[in-house]
Amino acid sequence: MDTFQQHPSSYRDPSGFVFSKNGILYRQVNQVFKKDFDLFVNSGLYQNLVAQKLVIPHQLLNENLTDSPEWYITLQPELLPFISYPYEWCFDMLKEAALLTLQIAKEAMNFGLMLRDASAYNIQMYKGRMVLIDSLSFEIYDETKPWIAYRQFCEHFFAPLALVHYLKQPLQNLFIAYPNGIPLNIVSAAIPFKSKLSLHSYLHLHLQKSIEKKQNVENKNSRPFSKQRMKNLLQSFEEGIKSFSFSQSTQWSDYYKEANLRGDYVSLKKQFISEWLSKLNFNTVFDAGANDGEFSELTATKSTYVISTDLDHGAITKLYHRVQQTNISNIYPLIMDLANPSPAIGVNNTERTSFLARCKVDVALALALIHHLALTNNIPFDKIAEMFSNITRYLIIEFVAENDEKIKLMTLHKKNLLTGYSLESFLTAFKNYFSLLDTKEIGDSGRTLFLMKKLNT
Amino acid sequence: MQHILLYIDPGSGSYLIQMIIAGILGVAFFFKNIVFAVKHFFHRIFGRKS
């Protein structure tokens, strides 16, 4: 087992690549990048960024694990438990990633280096905060040159944030259509006139687009760039981005308030789940339809990490802020439509893996979710059971009976939706994939919790 | 659609753009600093009076 596998998303950069060998993830630095990488480490920039928790720490290994003639040094970065992508982030996560990128660029300049990449995919959530994961993103700073990552920063951060800010719509899904960043001409055409009155939006979106249109001519009379100009650019991005905001009130904001009115519904649910969890041996959790993470928090202290997804941008934003403000740093709040989870995209469709390929856990919670999948999205129980069986070993799932008030409301004008929606058909479908370990009625709410274990595990 | 590839020589496209934008920003930040300094000056005077 001495072969190594190059990571499918690590092909762009000639200065090194990410690979795995015997199940461990490494990053190779090539000879061609020796000078830049040495400065990154020896100048103190790396230490500085690690101390501020802005970059993922790594260990240096003086061992050529790939037998490549271009090898200079091998890094073993701290392993990220879970990878997520900007099309799964709420606005505030992308905004934090953008501000982090700018902060790192400014720090780098103080050490004689500069960020040569400004990709949103180089930022990941780690221990509750955004960090840069690519230690090969730094090159020796030449003050006479402009920022090589300028356009990438615009397309990965400035433009998508501006778009959401001005249109007041959650548009993270656009990253799936444009994995290399949102084209400026689209953003510039979509955002309203008032964006032209903002200096930073005008310069980086509208003016850039119009200059680009006019010139395909090379700029020959090149006056050198300067450090001050670079600082101005970074400051402008920072001011612009800090002024962008997006808050959408969640359609579930009153969910728990209302749910609490239903007697001891929530507290009983918590009690049953805690009892079951105390008997299970598990490390990782997926909370499907997490809302603002009340039940994710319940499991977070007992697990390595929790993937908490919800369709609702507002709920995930709320959870993200809670993760930032509390000590619970092992929750990954992501926006996800389980009727259409993130696909595999990019080169060969292997560059960014699908959500279902990344989400492999020991316990999945599907609380007050089944009726949304089965009724709102018309997904048959069998397909829902199949999805969960590909994700988890244990499943804690709540069944909402057809005479539930919420269901009556959902099917007010579509009575035929309820055909085939019953506890019996639910159990029949799930028993093809899971064995039933326990059942609890949640008080007199008419809702039932099931603990299931995947067959043949 | 025009699309400039990443990892290109910045001279071939975004160089001019960045020169122009950074130039405008230089002027903008210059005046902003003056406005800030003037505001600060008056704030100090009125601050003392009160």
Chai-1 contact restraints between the chains, C-beta under 6 A:
chainA,res_idxA,chainB,res_idxB,connection_type,confidence,min_distance_angstrom,max_distance_angstrom,comment,restraint_id
A,P146,B,P10,contact,1.0,0.0,6.0,A-B,restraint_1
A,P146,B,Y15,contact,1.0,0.0,6.0,A-B,restraint_2
A,P146,B,Q18,contact,1.0,0.0,6.0,A-B,restraint_3
A,I148,B,P10,contact,1.0,0.0,6.0,A-B,restraint_4
A,Y150,B,S14,contact,1.0,0.0,6.0,A-B,restraint_5
A,Y150,B,Q18,contact,1.0,0.0,6.0,A-B,restraint_6
A,R151,B,S14,contact,1.0,0.0,6.0,A-B,restraint_7
A,Q152,B,L6,contact,1.0,0.0,6.0,A-B,restraint_8
A,L199,B,A28,contact,1.0,0.0,6.0,A-B,restraint_9
A,L203,B,I21,contact,1.0,0.0,6.0,A-B,restraint_10
A,Q208,B,I17,contact,1.0,0.0,6.0,A-B,restraint_11
A,I211,B,I17,contact,1.0,0.0,6.0,A-B,restraint_12
A,N219,B,Y15,contact,1.0,0.0,6.0,A-B,restraint_13
A,N219,B,L16,contact,1.0,0.0,6.0,A-B,restraint_14
A,R229,B,A22,contact,1.0,0.0,6.0,A-B,restraint_15
A,N232,B,A22,contact,1.0,0.0,6.0,A-B,restraint_16
A,N232,B,L25,contact,1.0,0.0,6.0,A-B,restraint_17
A,N232,B,G26,contact,1.0,0.0,6.0,A-B,restraint_18
A,N232,B,F29,contact,1.0,0.0,6.0,A-B,restraint_19
A,L233,B,A22,contact,1.0,0.0,6.0,A-B,restraint_20
A,S236,B,L25,contact,1.0,0.0,6.0,A-B,restraint_21
